Structures are given as C-alpha cells and as structure tokens.
Amino acid sequence: MSLSIAHLGPPGTYAEQAAVLYVNWLTKTTGTEATLCPYPSIAQSLQAVAAGKTQLAVVPVENSIEGSVTMTMDALWQLDSLQIQLALVMPIVHSLISGASGLDTIEKVYSHPQALAQCQNWLGQSLPNVQIIPNNSTTEALQLLKQDLTAAAIASSRAAQLYNLPILAQGINDYPENCTRFWVVSQNNAKFEYHINNLNPTYSSLAFSLPANIPGALIKPLQAFAELGINLSRIESRPTKRSLGEYVFFLDLETDIQQPKMQSALADLIEYIEILKIFGTYGVLSVNTLES
C-alpha cells in the first residue's frame, strides 16, 4: 500500500519534517510507503485531502508557546469530510539562517508568523531594528537568501542543510521546551487500521457552535462532560465569521468517542448546541517513539 500525504511546503518546513518522521515510522511498523506532497498553505493541504487529491495531510494544530494554529482549526470547521487519525508531538528548535557576515548586517527577517512569534524576545534583543516579514511558511524565503545578503530567515537546521545555507544562530526560540502538536488527517470514510491496532485512542476532538449568544449558553454544553467525569485538555473559541460575537468552540477530550459515557455526554450536548462536528478519536505519538 502506498499513501500520498499533503503538508505545508516548500520542502524543509516543520510540517514536512513531521510528515517524514511519520512516514518512516509507518514504513517500519506496517511496511506502508508514502509520497509527500507540498502545498502553499495549511488550508490547501487539508483541502487536498477533502478533494481526494491526497489521502492524508500532516498539519500543525498547537504550539506550546503560541497556542493554536488558527488556520488548521478554521479549515477543519469549514470542511465537512475530514477526521483526525493520529497526533504527533515534535520539538521545535529555530535557527537564524542567512548569508550575512554577521547579525549587524541583517536588515530583514522572514518566516512564518508562528515562528516569528516564538522568537520575538530573541529578535527584540538581538535584531531590534530589522524589518520583520511574515511568510506562508518557514522555508518560503530561503531561496532569496543567496541573492540578498542583508536578509535572514527563521527555520530549522534541517532546512538550512536542504538549501545549503549557513546558520548564524541556533536555538533562538524564546523558550527551550518548544514543541508543536501535528494532526494526521484523512477523509472521514477512510480506514487506516494500523493506527487503531498499534495505538490506544486516548483523545477525541470536536467543535460546536451555539444557537444564541446569551448568558450561560456555554455552561450547559460543558456540564454534559463535567457531570460524567470527562476531562477537557483544551477548549478554544474561533469566530464563526457570520457575525461579531458568534463563536465556534473547539474541544479536546481525554477519552475515546466510543466510550458509553462519551456517547451519553454527546446525547446531552446536542440539546444545547447548533452544529456539532466530531473530528475523531486518536492516539498520540512523540518524536522519541517515531524515531525509535
């Protein structure tokens, strides 16, 4: 069996690195091979799966410093046919990549907004006067660096190797325990039994909207889980994009969606909400497990 896997490109992004680790683990444990397919944005990676252009996508969903990746959340809500197969947790170590002779000759720094935010203190102290230029990915600007010696980019040391570019500073993220959680996403009718057979499904993710923004509207849906002892590991709101003050609520729960108490909670939940989308039940792999 061979899979096609979408990810944020160009090559060298952290999403591609997570996808490579996942493919290596998959090949070793199941013999399954895969082809990686870079896309210009996270949304386009997920749209490729929804349209059947690829079978899977590996997308970032949450960073330990900057929180949720809103583009992933918004795309999952907007696309009706996707489910989460697996979560991958990977450490993120940022490097400043440039052909400049030193920090004092750098005039602008490119990177993805998440990477820029994860290094904002370092940038403020080490490069306080440079122009900060957000890109669609950490690697989008790397091709420019050989022509512009006043430019730098924040990306991984792996990306520097792939593009044969020098590293001026390494480990520049503001907090050393920086990691990102990625989701492996498929169409909701796809079956990848090797995930179920090899991993216990320990988390479930869903999202819902409310029929009206009134006092106490969120309490009753959340009580459906609290009264049955179901722990929420994450709750976050995103605008519905219909009207100011209307929100979609994303939840990660520490349980299998098929458990009887979870099914009971969902039956209660439906009474108080407008739209419910269940993104799936899945296990979690750390980079140590993927590399072992």
C-alpha positions in Angstrom: 0.0 0.0 0.0 1.2 3.5 -0.8 -0.1 6.8 0.5 0.1 10.4 -0.6 0.5 12.9 2.2 -0.1 16.7 1.9 1.9 19.1 4.1 2.8 22.8 4.2 5.7 23.5 1.8 8.2 24.2 0.3 10.5 21.4 1.4 12.2 21.9 4.8 9.2 23.1 6.8 8.5 21.6 10.2 5.3 20.1 8.8 7.4 18.3 6.2 9.8 17.1 9.0 6.8 15.8 11.0 5.5 14.0 7.9 8.9 12.5 7.2 9.1 11.1 10.8 5.5 9.8 10.4 6.3 8.1 7.1 9.5 6.5 8.5 7.5 5.2 11.5 4.7 3.9 9.2 7.1 2.1 6.9 8.9 0.5 9.7 5.8 -0.7 11.6 3.5 -1.6 8.7 5.6 -1.6 5.5 3.4 1.2 4.1 5.2 3.6 1.8 4.2 7.2 1.1 4.8 10.2 -1.2 5.0 13.7 0.3 3.1 16.5 -1.5 3.9 20.1 -0.5 1.2 22.7 -0.7 1.5 26.5 -0.3 -0.7 26.7 2.8 -2.1 24.7 5.6 -5.6 25.2 4.3 -4.7 23.9 0.9 -3.1 20.8 2.5 -6.4 20.0 4.1 -8.4 20.9 1.0 -6.3 18.4 -0.9 -7.5 15.6 1.4 -11.1 16.8 1.2 -10.9 16.8 -2.6 -9.3 13.4 -2.8 -6.0 14.7 -4.2 -4.1 13.1 -1.3 -5.1 10.5 1.2 -3.6 12.2 4.3 -2.4 15.6 5.4 0.0 16.4 8.3 -0.9 19.8 9.7 0.2 21.7 12.9 -2.6 22.4 15.4 -1.0 23.7 18.5 2.3 25.1 19.7 3.4 25.1 23.3 4.4 28.8 23.1 2.0 30.4 20.7 -1.1 28.2 21.2 -3.4 27.0 18.5 -2.8 27.2 14.7 -6.0 29.0 13.7 -5.8 28.2 10.0 -5.9 24.5 10.9 -8.9 25.0 13.2 -10.8 27.1 10.7 -10.2 24.8 7.8 -11.4 21.7 9.8 -14.6 23.5 10.7 -15.2 24.6 7.1 -14.5 21.2 5.5 -17.1 18.6 6.4 -15.3 15.4 5.3 -12.2 15.2 7.5 -11.2 13.2 10.5 -8.1 13.0 12.7 -6.2 9.7 12.5 -3.2 10.5 14.8 -1.4 13.2 16.7 2.3 13.7 16.5 4.3 15.8 19.1 7.6 17.2 17.8 10.2 19.5 19.5 10.8 22.8 17.5 14.2 24.4 17.5 14.5 27.5 15.4 17.7 28.7 13.7 18.5 32.1 12.1 19.7 31.3 8.6 21.5 33.9 6.5 24.4 34.5 4.1 25.1 37.7 6.0 28.6 38.2 7.5 27.1 38.9 11.0 23.9 40.0 12.8 24.8 43.6 12.4 24.4 43.5 8.6 20.9 41.9 8.6 18.1 44.3 7.6 15.1 42.0 7.4 14.0 38.6 8.8 11.4 36.3 7.0 9.4 33.4 8.5 6.0 32.0 9.2 4.1 34.2 11.8 4.2 31.3 14.3 8.0 31.0 14.1 8.4 34.8 14.3 6.2 34.9 17.4 8.1 32.0 19.0 11.3 34.0 18.6 10.0 37.5 19.3 12.1 38.1 22.5 15.3 37.0 20.8 14.6 39.2 17.8 13.9 42.2 20.0 17.2 41.7 21.9 19.5 40.6 19.1 17.9 42.3 16.0 15.8 45.2 17.4 15.9 47.3 14.2 15.3 44.8 11.5 12.2 44.5 9.3 10.0 41.5 10.2 8.3 40.0 7.1 5.7 37.2 7.6 5.6 34.4 5.1 3.3 31.4 4.3 6.0 29.0 5.7 9.4 29.0 7.4 11.1 28.0 4.2 9.3 30.2 1.6 12.0 32.9 1.7 15.1 30.6 1.8 15.7 30.8 -1.9 16.1 34.6 -1.6 18.9 34.4 0.9 21.7 33.6 -1.6 20.9 36.7 -3.6 20.2 39.1 -0.6 23.0 39.0 2.0 21.0 41.5 4.2 18.2 39.0 4.6 17.7 36.2 7.1 15.0 33.6 7.7 13.9 31.7 10.8 13.6 28.0 10.0 15.0 24.6 11.1 18.6 23.5 10.9 17.4 20.7 8.6 16.1 23.4 6.2 19.5 25.1 6.3 21.1 21.8 5.2 18.5 21.2 2.5 19.1 24.6 0.9 22.8 24.7 1.6 22.7 27.9 3.7 24.7 28.9 6.8 23.3 29.2 10.3 24.1 32.4 12.2 22.4 31.5 15.4 20.7 28.3 16.7 18.1 27.6 19.3 16.7 31.1 19.1 13.2 30.3 20.2 12.3 32.1 23.4 11.5 29.0 25.4 13.7 25.9 25.2 10.7 23.5 25.7 9.1 24.5 22.5 7.1 21.8 20.8 4.3 21.6 18.2 1.4 19.1 18.0 0.5 18.0 14.5 -2.5 16.1 13.3 -2.6 13.4 10.7 -5.9 14.0 8.9 -7.8 11.8 6.4 -11.2 11.8 4.8 -13.8 10.6 7.4 -14.7 7.5 5.4 -11.1 6.3 5.2 -9.9 3.4 7.3 -6.3 3.1 8.4 -6.5 0.1 10.7 -2.8 0.2 11.5 -3.4 3.3 13.6 -6.1 1.6 15.6 -4.2 -1.6 16.0 -1.0 0.0 17.2 -2.2 2.9 19.3 -4.8 3.3 22.0 -7.2 6.1 21.1 -6.7 8.4 24.1 -8.0 11.7 22.8 -11.1 12.9 20.9 -11.6 16.3 19.2 -14.8 18.1 18.3 -16.3 21.5 17.7 -19.7 23.1 18.1 -21.5 26.4 17.7 -24.3 27.7 19.8 -27.8 28.8 18.7 -27.5 32.1 20.6 -25.0 34.3 22.4 -26.8 34.5 25.8 -25.7 34.3 29.4 -24.9 30.7 30.4 -25.0 29.4 26.8 -21.7 27.7 27.1 -22.1 26.3 30.7 -24.7 23.7 29.8 -22.7 22.1 26.9 -19.6 21.9 29.2 -21.6 20.4 32.0 -22.5 17.5 29.8 -18.9 16.4 30.0 -18.1 17.6 33.6 -21.1 15.6 35.1 -19.7 12.4 33.6 -16.1 13.0 34.7 -14.8 13.6 31.1 -11.7 15.8 31.2 -11.2 18.5 28.7 -7.5 19.1 27.8 -8.2 22.0 25.6 -11.1 24.4 24.8 -10.8 27.3 22.5 -13.1 29.7 20.6 -12.9 30.9 17.0 -15.2 33.3 15.2 -18.0 31.8 13.2 -17.3 34.5 10.6 -21.0 35.2 10.4 -21.4 37.9 13.0 -19.3 39.7 15.6 -19.6 37.9 18.9 -20.5 34.5 17.5 -18.1 31.7 18.1 -17.2 28.1 17.4 -15.8 26.2 20.4 -13.1 23.5 19.8 -12.6 20.9 22.4 -10.0 18.1 23.0 -11.2 15.5 25.4 -9.2 12.7 27.2 -11.5 9.8 26.2 -12.5 7.6 23.3 -15.6 8.8 21.5 -17.0 5.3 21.5 -17.0 5.0 25.3 -20.5 4.8 26.7 -20.1 7.9 29.0 -18.9 9.9 26.0 -21.9 8.8 23.9 -24.1 9.8 26.8 -22.4 13.2 27.0 -22.9 13.8 23.3 -26.6 12.9 23.6 -26.9 15.6 26.2 -24.7 18.1 24.3 -26.9 18.1 21.2 -29.8 19.6 23.2 -27.9 22.8 23.8 -25.9 23.5 20.6 -26.5 24.5 17.0 -23.9 22.5 14.9 -21.7 19.6 16.2 -18.6 18.3 14.3 -16.7 15.3 15.6 -13.2 15.2 14.2 -12.3 11.8 15.5 -10.6 9.7 18.2 -6.9 9.1 18.0 -3.7 8.2 19.7 -0.6 10.4 20.3 3.0 9.7 19.2 6.0 11.6 20.4 9.1 12.2 18.3 11.0 9.7 20.5 8.5 7.0 19.6 8.7 7.9 15.9 12.5 7.8 15.9 12.9 4.6 17.9 
